């Protein structure tokens, strides 16, 4: 038996960009902010259409929100590479979640899906207006909200909607992008109740030769989501969104935008998985995603 603990890449700040990289990052950041504000303003102007033609308004807002998603990927230099075939609607789809860009990537490759999104996104400045246009299913990270979101996802599936979510646990003792973390089983109950198999996919990121690795430059590593083994950091600090995280994220964002480009490699599993209970279904889905996931180094 091999008792040697697995070795993971060192979590640390990526090398500082060169002057050209800083200029590229500044231009991209300014462009993304301007584009996002313009899209949000247009969404607000469209909203009154819903008073007389709600269906038309929803269609326009969804199209605008998806265009915003694709625009953000363009400004961040994200190029999507797809292997395998996306599931045919209607479906329940799960995927790993190493990076905040995942939501943008899978919204682009699964245009008909309703995503399960964290409740704070609903009221986020600028982004919240555009995220709401995608008609997501918002969830709170509380045990009290579990029954409601299961009912909402089940109802959406029974109504013929396609639903996608990332079931990975939010915090683990290994860095993001190195493994597929354990899947939480709660939302898999919706698949059981709706009699829907679970389609699976994975995403990993790559950077061009000569650039910092995707693990360093694309994945956001912070103490708010990563607790090294042996750390005495209390649980209360793991979801902190204070000044330290904002500063860390801005430093990371500059490094990301300084890259010439990067790839989001999406792989779809060939077959969906089924099981008789949600725990077994979550475990089978995890194994299916892990089998097609390529760790970042």
Number of C-alpha atoms within 10 A of each C-alpha: 3 4 5 6 6 6 8 13 13 10 16 11 14 18 11 14 19 11 10 11 18 17 15 17 23 15 14 20 19 12 16 19 14 12 16 20 16 13 21 23 14 14 20 13 10 16 15 12 15 13 9 9 10 13 12 13 19 18 13 17 27 20 15 20 25 20 15 22 22 17 18 22 19 14 19 23 18 26 15 17 13 13 12 11 11 19 20 11 13 17 22 28 25 24 28 27 22 27 16 11 18 20 17 17 21 22 19 17 14 18 13 17 23 22 25 21 20 13 15 11 17 18 12 12 11 16 18 15 20 29 23 18 20 22 17 18 20 16 19 14 9 7 8 9 11 15 13 12 19 19 15 17 27 24 15 18 22 17 11 11 17 22 23 26 20 22 22 20 14 18 18 15 13 18 23 25 28 18 16 22 22 18 24 17 18 16 22 27 21 23 24 18 17 16 15 19 19 23 24 28 29 26 27 25 28 21 20 13 7 6 18 19 18 21 26 24 26 30 22 23 24 18 16 19 17 19 21 13 9 7 8 8 12 8 11 8 13 16 14 13 10 10 9 12 16 11 11 15 15 11 15 22 18 21 23 26 26 27 23 15 17 22 18 22 18 23 22 23 19 15 12 19 18 19 18 10 14 20 16 14 22 26 17 19 28 23 17 22 23 20 13 18 23 18 15 20 14
